[in-house]
């Protein structure tokens, strides 16, 4: 099984194309359908000058129904938390 998200999605689209990947209020999407949408987005980003490996940010507006917080003393035991650099693991 691939370790990168894009590689994993491509694997599922190749070997289990009709399996449901996403269920939402709009309906269901198979892995093949999702992979097709991901590839179209990737090509669009490339045309804008964004290349594989470039860091980008996406603002997503989703209504939050319930928020929960948990106090955490230390993230140092995790690869991305060492040094307090958040999700990227880089300063």
N, CA, C and O atoms as a CHARMM CRD file, in Angstrom:
* protein
*
  364
    1    1 UNK  N      0.85200  -1.18500   0.00000 PROA 1      0.00000
    2    1 UNK  CA     0.00000   0.00000   0.00000 PROA 1      0.00000
    3    1 UNK  C      0.89300   1.24300   0.00000 PROA 1      0.00000
    4    1 UNK  O      1.81700   1.33200   0.80900 PROA 1      0.00000
    5    2 UNK  N      0.63700   2.19700  -0.88700 PROA 2      0.00000
    6    2 UNK  CA     1.42300   3.42300  -0.95200 PROA 2      0.00000
    7    2 UNK  C      1.29500   4.25500   0.32700 PROA 2      0.00000
    8    2 UNK  O      0.29400   4.17500   1.03900 PROA 2      0.00000
    9    3 UNK  N      2.32900   5.05400   0.60200 PROA 3      0.00000
   10    3 UNK  CA     2.31400   5.85700   1.82600 PROA 3      0.00000
   11    3 UNK  C      1.82600   7.28300   1.59000 PROA 3      0.00000
   12    3 UNK  O      1.35900   7.92500   2.53100 PROA 3      0.00000
   13    4 UNK  N      1.92000   7.80200   0.36100 PROA 4      0.00000
   14    4 UNK  CA     1.45600   9.15900   0.08800 PROA 4      0.00000
   15    4 UNK  C     -0.01300   9.12900  -0.30000 PROA 4      0.00000
   16    4 UNK  O     -0.47900   8.18500  -0.93800 PROA 4      0.00000
   17    5 UNK  N     -0.73600  10.17100   0.09000 PROA 5      0.00000
   18    5 UNK  CA    -2.18300  10.20400  -0.13300 PROA 5      0.00000
   19    5 UNK  C     -2.54300  10.06700  -1.61800 PROA 5      0.00000
   20    5 UNK  O     -3.42700   9.28600  -1.96900 PROA 5      0.00000
   21    6 UNK  N     -1.86200  10.82300  -2.49000 PROA 6      0.00000
   22    6 UNK  CA    -2.15800  10.74700  -3.91600 PROA 6      0.00000
   23    6 UNK  C     -1.88200   9.37900  -4.49000 PROA 6      0.00000
   24    6 UNK  O     -2.64300   8.87900  -5.31800 PROA 6      0.00000
   25    7 UNK  N     -0.78700   8.76700  -4.05000 PROA 7      0.00000
   26    7 UNK  CA    -0.45500   7.42200  -4.52400 PROA 7      0.00000
   27    7 UNK  C     -1.48000   6.40100  -4.04500 PROA 7      0.00000
   28    7 UNK  O     -1.84300   5.47900  -4.77600 PROA 7      0.00000
   29    8 UNK  N     -1.94300   6.57600  -2.80700 PROA 8      0.00000
   30    8 UNK  CA    -2.96000   5.66200  -2.26900 PROA 8      0.00000
   31    8 UNK  C     -4.26900   5.80600  -3.03900 PROA 8      0.00000
   32    8 UNK  O     -4.91300   4.80800  -3.36400 PROA 8      0.00000
   33    9 UNK  N     -4.66000   7.03400  -3.32700 PROA 9      0.00000
   34    9 UNK  CA    -5.89200   7.25000  -4.07900 PROA 9      0.00000
   35    9 UNK  C     -5.78200   6.63400  -5.47200 PROA 9      0.00000
   36    9 UNK  O     -6.72700   6.00200  -5.94400 PROA 9      0.00000
   37   10 UNK  N     -4.63700   6.81300  -6.13400 PROA 10     0.00000
   38   10 UNK  CA    -4.43400   6.21500  -7.45300 PROA 10     0.00000
   39   10 UNK  C     -4.50500   4.68500  -7.35800 PROA 10     0.00000
   40   10 UNK  O     -5.07000   4.03700  -8.23900 PROA 10     0.00000
   41   11 UNK  N     -3.93300   4.10700  -6.29400 PROA 11     0.00000
   42   11 UNK  CA    -3.97000   2.65700  -6.09900 PROA 11     0.00000
   43   11 UNK  C     -5.40900   2.17200  -5.98700 PROA 11     0.00000
   44   11 UNK  O     -5.80600   1.21700  -6.65400 PROA 11     0.00000
   45   12 UNK  N     -6.20000   2.84800  -5.12400 PROA 12     0.00000
   46   12 UNK  CA    -7.60600   2.45000  -4.96600 PROA 12     0.00000
   47   12 UNK  C     -8.38500   2.62600  -6.27200 PROA 12     0.00000
   48   12 UNK  O     -9.22500   1.79000  -6.60500 PROA 12     0.00000
   49   13 UNK  N     -8.11600   3.69800  -7.01100 PROA 13     0.00000
   50   13 UNK  CA    -8.81300   3.93500  -8.28500 PROA 13     0.00000
   51   13 UNK  C     -8.45800   2.86500  -9.30500 PROA 13     0.00000
   52   13 UNK  O     -9.28400   2.50000 -10.14100 PROA 13     0.00000
   53   14 UNK  N     -7.24000   2.36600  -9.23800 PROA 14     0.00000
   54   14 UNK  CA    -6.79300   1.33100 -10.17600 PROA 14     0.00000
   55   14 UNK  C     -7.33800  -0.04200  -9.81600 PROA 14     0.00000
   56   14 UNK  O     -7.83100  -0.76500 -10.68300 PROA 14     0.00000
   57   15 UNK  N     -7.25100  -0.40400  -8.54200 PROA 15     0.00000
   58   15 UNK  CA    -7.58900  -1.77000  -8.12700 PROA 15     0.00000
   59   15 UNK  C     -9.00800  -1.94800  -7.59800 PROA 15     0.00000
   60   15 UNK  O     -9.51600  -3.06900  -7.56600 PROA 15     0.00000
   61   16 UNK  N     -9.65500  -0.86100  -7.18400 PROA 16     0.00000
   62   16 UNK  CA   -11.04200  -0.94700  -6.70300 PROA 16     0.00000
   63   16 UNK  C    -11.84000   0.23800  -7.24300 PROA 16     0.00000
   64   16 UNK  O    -12.41500   0.99300  -6.45800 PROA 16     0.00000
   65   17 UNK  N    -11.88900   0.41800  -8.55400 PROA 17     0.00000
   66   17 UNK  CA   -12.46200   1.63400  -9.13800 PROA 17     0.00000
   67   17 UNK  C    -13.93700   1.87400  -8.82400 PROA 17     0.00000
   68   17 UNK  O    -14.36700   3.02600  -8.77300 PROA 17     0.00000
   69   18 UNK  N    -14.70700   0.83700  -8.61800 PROA 18     0.00000
   70   18 UNK  CA   -16.14200   1.02200  -8.38800 PROA 18     0.00000
   71   18 UNK  C    -16.50600   1.11100  -6.91100 PROA 18     0.00000
   72   18 UNK  O    -17.66300   1.35700  -6.57100 PROA 18     0.00000
   73   19 UNK  N    -15.53100   0.91400  -6.03400 PROA 19     0.00000
   74   19 UNK  CA   -15.78700   1.00100  -4.59500 PROA 19     0.00000
   75   19 UNK  C    -16.07300   2.44900  -4.21200 PROA 19     0.00000
   76   19 UNK  O    -15.43400   3.36800  -4.72400 PROA 19     0.00000
   77   20 UNK  N    -17.02800   2.65000  -3.31900 PROA 20     0.00000
   78   20 UNK  CA   -17.38600   3.99900  -2.87700 PROA 20     0.00000
   79   20 UNK  C    -16.25200   4.61400  -2.07100 PROA 20     0.00000
   80   20 UNK  O    -15.77000   4.02900  -1.10100 PROA 20     0.00000
   81   21 UNK  N    -15.83600   5.80200  -2.48900 PROA 21     0.00000
   82   21 UNK  CA   -14.77100   6.53100  -1.80500 PROA 21     0.00000
   83   21 UNK  C    -15.33400   7.62100  -0.90600 PROA 21     0.00000
   84   21 UNK  O    -14.80600   7.87300   0.17700 PROA 21     0.00000
   85   22 UNK  N    -16.41100   8.27300  -1.35800 PROA 22     0.00000
   86   22 UNK  CA   -16.99300   9.40700  -0.62600 PROA 22     0.00000
   87   22 UNK  C    -18.50600   9.26600  -0.61400 PROA 22     0.00000
   88   22 UNK  O    -19.12600   8.94500  -1.62800 PROA 22     0.00000
   89   23 UNK  N    -19.08200   9.51300   0.54600 PROA 23     0.00000
   90   23 UNK  CA   -20.53700   9.59800   0.68200 PROA 23     0.00000
   91   23 UNK  C    -20.83100  10.96200   1.28000 PROA 23     0.00000
   92   23 UNK  O    -20.32800  11.30000   2.35100 PROA 23     0.00000
   93   24 UNK  N    -21.64900  11.74600   0.58500 PROA 24     0.00000
   94   24 UNK  CA   -21.98900  13.07700   1.08200 PROA 24     0.00000
   95   24 UNK  C    -23.46100  13.34200   0.81700 PROA 24     0.00000
   96   24 UNK  O    -24.16800  12.49100   0.28000 PROA 24     0.00000
   97   25 UNK  N    -23.91000  14.51600   1.19500 PROA 25     0.00000
   98   25 UNK  CA   -25.30300  14.89500   0.96400 PROA 25     0.00000
   99   25 UNK  C    -25.62500  14.92100  -0.53100 PROA 25     0.00000
  100   25 UNK  O    -26.77200  14.72500  -0.93100 PROA 25     0.00000
  101   26 UNK  N    -24.59700  15.16700  -1.35400 PROA 26     0.00000
  102   26 UNK  CA   -24.79400  15.21400  -2.80600 PROA 26     0.00000
  103   26 UNK  C    -24.83400  13.83200  -3.44000 PROA 26     0.00000
  104   26 UNK  O    -25.23300  13.69900  -4.59700 PROA 26     0.00000
  105   27 UNK  N    -24.43300  12.81100  -2.71400 PROA 27     0.00000
  106   27 UNK  CA   -24.43300  11.45800  -3.25900 PROA 27     0.00000
  107   27 UNK  C    -23.12000  10.73700  -2.99900 PROA 27     0.00000
  108   27 UNK  O    -22.35800  11.11500  -2.10900 PROA 27     0.00000
  109   28 UNK  N    -22.86500   9.70400  -3.77500 PROA 28     0.00000
  110   28 UNK  CA   -21.65600   8.89700  -3.61200 PROA 28     0.00000
  111   28 UNK  C    -20.73100   9.08300  -4.80700 PROA 28     0.00000
  112   28 UNK  O    -21.17000   9.37800  -5.91800 PROA 28     0.00000
  113   29 UNK  N    -19.43100   8.89900  -4.54700 PROA 29     0.00000
  114   29 UNK  CA   -18.43500   8.90200  -5.61100 PROA 29     0.00000
  115   29 UNK  C    -17.54000   7.69400  -5.44800 PROA 29     0.00000
  116   29 UNK  O    -17.11700   7.36300  -4.34000 PROA 29     0.00000
  117   30 UNK  N    -17.25500   7.03800  -6.56100 PROA 30     0.00000
  118   30 UNK  CA   -16.34200   5.89700  -6.53000 PROA 30     0.00000
  119   30 UNK  C    -14.90400   6.41800  -6.51300 PROA 30     0.00000
  120   30 UNK  O    -14.65500   7.60700  -6.71500 PROA 30     0.00000
  121   31 UNK  N    -13.96200   5.49900  -6.26700 PROA 31     0.00000
  122   31 UNK  CA   -12.55200   5.89000  -6.30300 PROA 31     0.00000
  123   31 UNK  C    -12.15400   6.35500  -7.69800 PROA 31     0.00000
  124   31 UNK  O    -11.36400   7.29100  -7.82900 PROA 31     0.00000
  125   32 UNK  N    -12.68000   5.72500  -8.74000 PROA 32     0.00000
  126   32 UNK  CA   -12.35900   6.14900 -10.10700 PROA 32     0.00000
  127   32 UNK  C    -12.86800   7.56500 -10.36500 PROA 32     0.00000
  128   32 UNK  O    -12.15900   8.37200 -10.96700 PROA 32     0.00000
  129   33 UNK  N    -14.08200   7.87700  -9.92000 PROA 33     0.00000
  130   33 UNK  CA   -14.62700   9.22000 -10.10000 PROA 33     0.00000
  131   33 UNK  C    -13.81800  10.25200  -9.30900 PROA 33     0.00000
  132   33 UNK  O    -13.52200  11.33600  -9.81200 PROA 33     0.00000
  133   34 UNK  N    -13.47100   9.90900  -8.08500 PROA 34     0.00000
  134   34 UNK  CA   -12.68600  10.82300  -7.25600 PROA 34     0.00000
  135   34 UNK  C    -11.31100  11.06700  -7.86800 PROA 34     0.00000
  136   34 UNK  O    -10.84600  12.20600  -7.91300 PROA 34     0.00000
  137   35 UNK  N    -10.65700  10.00100  -8.34200 PROA 35     0.00000
  138   35 UNK  CA    -9.33700  10.13700  -8.96700 PROA 35     0.00000
  139   35 UNK  C     -9.41300  11.03800 -10.20200 PROA 35     0.00000
  140   35 UNK  O     -8.50700  11.83500 -10.44700 PROA 35     0.00000
  141   36 UNK  N    -10.48500  10.91400 -10.97300 PROA 36     0.00000
  142   36 UNK  CA   -10.67400  11.75800 -12.14700 PROA 36     0.00000
  143   36 UNK  C    -10.76000  13.23000 -11.74400 PROA 36     0.00000
  144   36 UNK  O    -10.15900  14.08800 -12.39000 PROA 36     0.00000
  145   37 UNK  N    -11.49700  13.51800 -10.69100 PROA 37     0.00000
  146   37 UNK  CA   -11.61800  14.90400 -10.21300 PROA 37     0.00000
  147   37 UNK  C    -10.28800  15.42500  -9.68400 PROA 37     0.00000
  148   37 UNK  O     -9.93700  16.58300  -9.91200 PROA 37     0.00000
  149   38 UNK  N     -9.54900  14.57600  -8.98000 PROA 38     0.00000
  150   38 UNK  CA    -8.24100  14.97000  -8.44600 PROA 38     0.00000
  151   38 UNK  C     -7.28800  15.29100  -9.59500 PROA 38     0.00000
  152   38 UNK  O     -6.56500  16.28500  -9.53300 PROA 38     0.00000
  153   39 UNK  N     -7.27600  14.46800 -10.64000 PROA 39     0.00000
  154   39 UNK  CA    -6.39400  14.70900 -11.78800 PROA 39     0.00000
  155   39 UNK  C     -6.75400  16.01400 -12.49800 PROA 39     0.00000
  156   39 UNK  O     -5.86300  16.76400 -12.89800 PROA 39     0.00000
  157   40 UNK  N     -8.05600  16.29300 -12.65900 PROA 40     0.00000
  158   40 UNK  CA    -8.46400  17.55700 -13.28900 PROA 40     0.00000
  159   40 UNK  C     -7.99000  18.74100 -12.46300 PROA 40     0.00000
  160   40 UNK  O     -7.50800  19.72800 -13.01800 PROA 40     0.00000
  161   41 UNK  N     -8.12100  18.65500 -11.13900 PROA 41     0.00000
  162   41 UNK  CA    -7.65000  19.72800 -10.26700 PROA 41     0.00000
  163   41 UNK  C     -6.14100  19.88400 -10.37500 PROA 41     0.00000
  164   41 UNK  O     -5.64100  21.00600 -10.45200 PROA 41     0.00000
  165   42 UNK  N     -5.40500  18.77300 -10.38000 PROA 42     0.00000
  166   42 UNK  CA    -3.95000  18.82700 -10.48800 PROA 42     0.00000
  167   42 UNK  C     -3.52100  19.50500 -11.79100 PROA 42     0.00000
  168   42 UNK  O     -2.60500  20.32700 -11.78800 PROA 42     0.00000
  169   43 UNK  N     -4.17000  19.17000 -12.88800 PROA 43     0.00000
  170   43 UNK  CA    -3.83300  19.79100 -14.17100 PROA 43     0.00000
  171   43 UNK  C     -4.15000  21.28300 -14.15700 PROA 43     0.00000
  172   43 UNK  O     -3.39700  22.08300 -14.71400 PROA 43     0.00000
  173   44 UNK  N     -5.25300  21.65800 -13.52800 PROA 44     0.00000
  174   44 UNK  CA    -5.60700  23.08300 -13.42200 PROA 44     0.00000
  175   44 UNK  C     -4.56800  23.83500 -12.61000 PROA 44     0.00000
  176   44 UNK  O     -4.17300  24.94200 -12.97800 PROA 44     0.00000
  177   45 UNK  N     -4.12200  23.24800 -11.51200 PROA 45     0.00000
  178   45 UNK  CA    -3.10400  23.89600 -10.67700 PROA 45     0.00000
  179   45 UNK  C     -1.78400  24.02700 -11.42600 PROA 45     0.00000
  180   45 UNK  O     -1.09600  25.03900 -11.29600 PROA 45     0.00000
  181   46 UNK  N     -1.42600  23.01200 -12.20800 PROA 46     0.00000
  182   46 UNK  CA    -0.19700  23.07300 -13.00000 PROA 46     0.00000
  183   46 UNK  C     -0.26400  24.21700 -14.01400 PROA 46     0.00000
  184   46 UNK  O      0.72000  24.93000 -14.21200 PROA 46     0.00000
  185   47 UNK  N     -1.41500  24.39100 -14.65000 PROA 47     0.00000
  186   47 UNK  CA    -1.57500  25.49800 -15.60300 PROA 47     0.00000
  187   47 UNK  C     -1.43300  26.85000 -14.91400 PROA 47     0.00000
  188   47 UNK  O     -1.07000  27.83300 -15.55900 PROA 47     0.00000
  189   48 UNK  N     -1.71400  26.91500 -13.61500 PROA 48     0.00000
  190   48 UNK  CA    -1.56000  28.16100 -12.85000 PROA 48     0.00000
  191   48 UNK  C     -0.13200  28.35300 -12.33700 PROA 48     0.00000
  192   48 UNK  O      0.16600  29.35900 -11.69300 PROA 48     0.00000
  193   49 UNK  N      0.75000  27.39100 -12.62000 PROA 49     0.00000
  194   49 UNK  CA     2.14000  27.51200 -12.19500 PROA 49     0.00000
  195   49 UNK  C      2.45000  26.81900 -10.88300 PROA 49     0.00000
  196   49 UNK  O      3.54500  26.98000 -10.34400 PROA 49     0.00000
  197   50 UNK  N      1.50600  26.05000 -10.36100 PROA 50     0.00000
  198   50 UNK  CA     1.72400  25.31200  -9.12000 PROA 50     0.00000
  199   50 UNK  C      2.15300  23.90000  -9.49800 PROA 50     0.00000
  200   50 UNK  O      1.44700  23.21000 -10.23400 PROA 50     0.00000
  201   51 UNK  N      3.29800  23.47200  -9.00200 PROA 51     0.00000
  202   51 UNK  CA     3.88500  22.19300  -9.38600 PROA 51     0.00000
  203   51 UNK  C      3.85700  21.18800  -8.24200 PROA 51     0.00000
  204   51 UNK  O      3.71100  21.57300  -7.08200 PROA 51     0.00000
  205   52 UNK  N      3.99500  19.89000  -8.56300 PROA 52     0.00000
  206   52 UNK  CA     4.05900  18.88100  -7.50100 PROA 52     0.00000
  207   52 UNK  C      5.14300  19.23800  -6.48900 PROA 52     0.00000
  208   52 UNK  O      6.26500  19.58400  -6.85800 PROA 52     0.00000
  209   53 UNK  N      4.79400  19.15000  -5.21800 PROA 53     0.00000
  210   53 UNK  CA     5.72200  19.48500  -4.13800 PROA 53     0.00000
  211   53 UNK  C      5.56900  20.90200  -3.62800 PROA 53     0.00000
  212   53 UNK  O      6.02500  21.20500  -2.52500 PROA 53     0.00000
  213   54 UNK  N      4.93000  21.79300  -4.40600 PROA 54     0.00000
  214   54 UNK  CA     4.68700  23.15500  -3.92600 PROA 54     0.00000
  215   54 UNK  C      3.67700  23.11200  -2.78900 PROA 54     0.00000
  216   54 UNK  O      2.74600  22.30600  -2.79200 PROA 54     0.00000
  217   55 UNK  N      3.87800  23.98900  -1.82400 PROA 55     0.00000
  218   55 UNK  CA     2.92700  24.07800  -0.71400 PROA 55     0.00000
  219   55 UNK  C      1.85600  25.09300  -1.06400 PROA 55     0.00000
  220   55 UNK  O      2.15100  26.20000  -1.51200 PROA 55     0.00000
  221   56 UNK  N      0.60600  24.69900  -0.85200 PROA 56     0.00000
  222   56 UNK  CA    -0.51100  25.59500  -1.09800 PROA 56     0.00000
  223   56 UNK  C     -1.42500  25.55600   0.12100 PROA 56     0.00000
  224   56 UNK  O     -1.33300  24.64800   0.94700 PROA 56     0.00000
  225   57 UNK  N     -2.28900  26.52800   0.22500 PROA 57     0.00000
  226   57 UNK  CA    -3.27900  26.55000   1.30500 PROA 57     0.00000
  227   57 UNK  C     -4.66100  26.61100   0.66600 PROA 57     0.00000
  228   57 UNK  O     -4.84100  27.19800  -0.40100 PROA 57     0.00000
  229   58 UNK  N     -5.60600  26.01500   1.31500 PROA 58     0.00000
  230   58 UNK  CA    -6.97600  26.04400   0.83400 PROA 58     0.00000
  231   58 UNK  C     -7.86800  26.45800   1.98700 PROA 58     0.00000
  232   58 UNK  O     -7.80700  25.88100   3.07200 PROA 58     0.00000
  233   59 UNK  N     -8.69400  27.45900   1.74500 PROA 59     0.00000
  234   59 UNK  CA    -9.63900  27.88600   2.76300 PROA 59     0.00000
  235   59 UNK  C    -10.95600  27.16200   2.50800 PROA 59     0.00000
  236   59 UNK  O    -11.53400  27.26700   1.42700 PROA 59     0.00000
  237   60 UNK  N    -11.41400  26.44400   3.49400 PROA 60     0.00000
  238   60 UNK  CA   -12.64800  25.67800   3.36700 PROA 60     0.00000
  239   60 UNK  C    -13.65900  26.23200   4.36500 PROA 60     0.00000
  240   60 UNK  O    -13.37600  26.35600   5.55600 PROA 60     0.00000
  241   61 UNK  N    -14.82000  26.55400   3.86500 PROA 61     0.00000
  242   61 UNK  CA   -15.88400  27.04300   4.73100 PROA 61     0.00000
  243   61 UNK  C    -16.90000  25.92500   4.93000 PROA 61     0.00000
  244   61 UNK  O    -17.65000  25.57700   4.01800 PROA 61     0.00000
  245   62 UNK  N    -16.90900  25.38200   6.10900 PROA 62     0.00000
  246   62 UNK  CA   -17.82200  24.29800   6.43800 PROA 62     0.00000
  247   62 UNK  C    -18.49500  24.66000   7.75600 PROA 62     0.00000
  248   62 UNK  O    -17.81400  25.00900   8.72000 PROA 62     0.00000
  249   63 UNK  N    -19.80900  24.58300   7.81200 PROA 63     0.00000
  250   63 UNK  CA   -20.45900  24.86800   9.08600 PROA 63     0.00000
  251   63 UNK  C    -20.05300  23.83900  10.14500 PROA 63     0.00000
  252   63 UNK  O    -20.04100  22.63400   9.89200 PROA 63     0.00000
  253   64 UNK  N    -19.72600  24.34000  11.32100 PROA 64     0.00000
  254   64 UNK  CA   -19.32900  23.47100  12.42300 PROA 64     0.00000
  255   64 UNK  C    -20.53700  23.27300  13.32300 PROA 64     0.00000
  256   64 UNK  O    -21.07300  24.22400  13.89100 PROA 64     0.00000
  257   65 UNK  N    -20.95000  22.02800  13.43900 PROA 65     0.00000
  258   65 UNK  CA   -22.12800  21.71700  14.23900 PROA 65     0.00000
  259   65 UNK  C    -21.76700  21.61200  15.70800 PROA 65     0.00000
  260   65 UNK  O    -22.49400  22.11300  16.56600 PROA 65     0.00000
  261   66 UNK  N    -20.66100  20.97200  16.00100 PROA 66     0.00000
  262   66 UNK  CA   -20.24000  20.80300  17.38400 PROA 66     0.00000
  263   66 UNK  C    -18.71900  20.88200  17.43500 PROA 66     0.00000
  264   66 UNK  O    -18.02500  20.21900  16.66400 PROA 66     0.00000
  265   67 UNK  N    -18.21700  21.69000  18.34100 PROA 67     0.00000
  266   67 UNK  CA   -16.77500  21.85200  18.48700 PROA 67     0.00000
  267   67 UNK  C    -16.34200  21.22500  19.80200 PROA 67     0.00000
  268   67 UNK  O    -16.98900  21.40700  20.83300 PROA 67     0.00000
  269   68 UNK  N    -15.25700  20.49600  19.75500 PROA 68     0.00000
  270   68 UNK  CA   -14.70500  19.91300  20.96700 PROA 68     0.00000
  271   68 UNK  C    -13.22100  20.20500  21.05200 PROA 68     0.00000
  272   68 UNK  O    -12.53100  20.20800  20.03300 PROA 68     0.00000
  273   69 UNK  N    -12.73100  20.44700  22.23200 PROA 69     0.00000
  274   69 UNK  CA   -11.31400  20.72200  22.44000 PROA 69     0.00000
  275   69 UNK  C    -10.75300  19.75800  23.46000 PROA 69     0.00000
  276   69 UNK  O    -11.44100  19.33600  24.38900 PROA 69     0.00000
  277   70 UNK  N     -9.50400  19.42100  23.27200 PROA 70     0.00000
  278   70 UNK  CA    -8.82100  18.54000  24.20000 PROA 70     0.00000
  279   70 UNK  C     -7.47900  19.16400  24.54300 PROA 70     0.00000
  280   70 UNK  O     -6.72700  19.56100  23.65200 PROA 70     0.00000
  281   71 UNK  N     -7.18100  19.24900  25.81800 PROA 71     0.00000
  282   71 UNK  CA    -5.90400  19.80900  26.25400 PROA 71     0.00000
  283   71 UNK  C     -4.81600  18.77900  26.02100 PROA 71     0.00000
  284   71 UNK  O     -4.92000  17.63200  26.45600 PROA 71     0.00000
  285   72 UNK  N     -3.76800  19.20500  25.32800 PROA 72     0.00000
  286   72 UNK  CA    -2.63500  18.33400  25.03400 PROA 72     0.00000
  287   72 UNK  C     -1.38700  19.02600  25.54200 PROA 72     0.00000
  288   72 UNK  O     -1.13600  20.18800  25.21900 PROA 72     0.00000
  289   73 UNK  N     -0.61700  18.32200  26.32400 PROA 73     0.00000
  290   73 UNK  CA     0.58000  18.90400  26.91200 PROA 73     0.00000
  291   73 UNK  C      1.75400  18.95300  25.95100 PROA 73     0.00000
  292   73 UNK  O      2.54800  19.89300  25.99600 PROA 73     0.00000
  293   74 UNK  N      1.88200  17.93700  25.06600 PROA 74     0.00000
  294   74 UNK  CA     3.09400  17.83400  24.26400 PROA 74     0.00000
  295   74 UNK  C      2.83000  17.02100  23.00500 PROA 74     0.00000
  296   74 UNK  O      2.18300  15.97500  23.06200 PROA 74     0.00000
  297   75 UNK  N      3.33000  17.49900  21.86600 PROA 75     0.00000
  298   75 UNK  CA     3.23800  16.77500  20.60400 PROA 75     0.00000
  299   75 UNK  C      4.57400  16.17500  20.18700 PROA 75     0.00000
  300   75 UNK  O      4.67800  15.62500  19.09100 PROA 75     0.00000
  301   76 UNK  N      5.59000  16.26600  21.02400 PROA 76     0.00000
  302   76 UNK  CA     6.93500  15.89200  20.60800 PROA 76     0.00000
  303   76 UNK  C      7.07400  14.42100  20.21000 PROA 76     0.00000
  304   76 UNK  O      8.01800  14.06400  19.50400 PROA 76     0.00000
  305   77 UNK  N      6.16800  13.58000  20.64300 PROA 77     0.00000
  306   77 UNK  CA     6.26300  12.15700  20.30000 PROA 77     0.00000
  307   77 UNK  C      5.79300  11.87900  18.87500 PROA 77     0.00000
  308   77 UNK  O      5.92700  10.75600  18.38800 PROA 77     0.00000
  309   78 UNK  N      5.24300  12.88900  18.20300 PROA 78     0.00000
  310   78 UNK  CA     4.76300  12.69100  16.83800 PROA 78     0.00000
  311   78 UNK  C      5.72600  13.31800  15.84500 PROA 78     0.00000
  312   78 UNK  O      6.36900  14.31700  16.16600 PROA 78     0.00000
  313   79 UNK  N      5.84400  12.75400  14.63800 PROA 79     0.00000
  314   79 UNK  CA     6.77500  13.30900  13.65200 PROA 79     0.00000
  315   79 UNK  C      6.46900  14.76000  13.29200 PROA 79     0.00000
  316   79 UNK  O      7.38900  15.55000  13.07800 PROA 79     0.00000
  317   80 UNK  N      5.20800  15.11100  13.22300 PROA 80     0.00000
  318   80 UNK  CA     4.84800  16.46600  12.82100 PROA 80     0.00000
  319   80 UNK  C      4.80300  17.42900  13.99300 PROA 80     0.00000
  320   80 UNK  O      4.79300  18.64400  13.79400 PROA 80     0.00000
  321   81 UNK  N      4.77600  16.91400  15.19600 PROA 81     0.00000
  322   81 UNK  CA     4.68500  17.80100  16.34800 PROA 81     0.00000
  323   81 UNK  C      6.01900  18.18400  16.93800 PROA 81     0.00000
  324   81 UNK  O      6.09600  19.13700  17.71300 PROA 81     0.00000
  325   82 UNK  N      7.07100  17.47100  16.59500 PROA 82     0.00000
  326   82 UNK  CA     8.38200  17.76000  17.15600 PROA 82     0.00000
  327   82 UNK  C      8.78100  19.18500  16.81700 PROA 82     0.00000
  328   82 UNK  O      8.80300  19.56100  15.64500 PROA 82     0.00000
  329   83 UNK  N      9.09400  19.97900  17.82600 PROA 83     0.00000
  330   83 UNK  CA     9.48700  21.35800  17.61100 PROA 83     0.00000
  331   83 UNK  C      8.31300  22.31200  17.50600 PROA 83     0.00000
  332   83 UNK  O      8.50600  23.51800  17.35300 PROA 83     0.00000
  333   84 UNK  N      7.10100  21.78700  17.58500 PROA 84     0.00000
  334   84 UNK  CA     5.92000  22.64300  17.57100 PROA 84     0.00000
  335   84 UNK  C      5.63600  23.28000  16.21600 PROA 84     0.00000
  336   84 UNK  O      5.14300  24.40600  16.16400 PROA 84     0.00000
  337   85 UNK  N      5.93400  22.59100  15.12500 PROA 85     0.00000
  338   85 UNK  CA     5.76200  23.18900  13.80700 PROA 85     0.00000
  339   85 UNK  C      4.42200  22.84000  13.14000 PROA 85     0.00000
  340   85 UNK  O      4.27500  23.02600  11.93200 PROA 85     0.00000
  341   86 UNK  N      3.48200  22.35600  13.88200 PROA 86     0.00000
  342   86 UNK  CA     2.15600  22.12100  13.33200 PROA 86     0.00000
  343   86 UNK  C      2.08700  20.98400  12.33600 PROA 86     0.00000
  344   86 UNK  O      2.87200  20.03800  12.40400 PROA 86     0.00000
  345   87 UNK  N      1.14200  21.07800  11.40400 PROA 87     0.00000
  346   87 UNK  CA     0.87600  19.95200  10.51000 PROA 87     0.00000
  347   87 UNK  C      1.97300  19.71200   9.49200 PROA 87     0.00000
  348   87 UNK  O      2.12000  18.58800   9.01200 PROA 87     0.00000
  349   88 UNK  N      2.74600  20.72500   9.14800 PROA 88     0.00000
  350   88 UNK  CA     3.75600  20.52900   8.10900 PROA 88     0.00000
  351   88 UNK  C      5.04100  19.90000   8.64500 PROA 88     0.00000
  352   88 UNK  O      5.76500  19.25000   7.89200 PROA 88     0.00000
  353   89 UNK  N      5.33200  20.08000   9.92400 PROA 89     0.00000
  354   89 UNK  CA     6.57100  19.58500  10.48500 PROA 89     0.00000
  355   89 UNK  C      7.76100  20.46100  10.14700 PROA 89     0.00000
  356   89 UNK  O      8.90100  20.10200  10.44500 PROA 89     0.00000
  357   90 UNK  N      7.51100  21.61100   9.52600 PROA 90     0.00000
  358   90 UNK  CA     8.57900  22.52600   9.15000 PROA 90     0.00000
  359   90 UNK  C      8.32700  23.90900   9.73100 PROA 90     0.00000
  360   90 UNK  O      7.17900  24.32000   9.90200 PROA 90     0.00000
  361   91 UNK  N      9.39700  24.61800  10.02900 PROA 91     0.00000
  362   91 UNK  CA     9.22800  25.98400  10.52600 PROA 91     0.00000
  363   91 UNK  C      9.15500  26.95200   9.36800 PROA 91     0.00000
  364   91 UNK  O      9.01300  28.15600   9.57800 PROA 91     0.00000
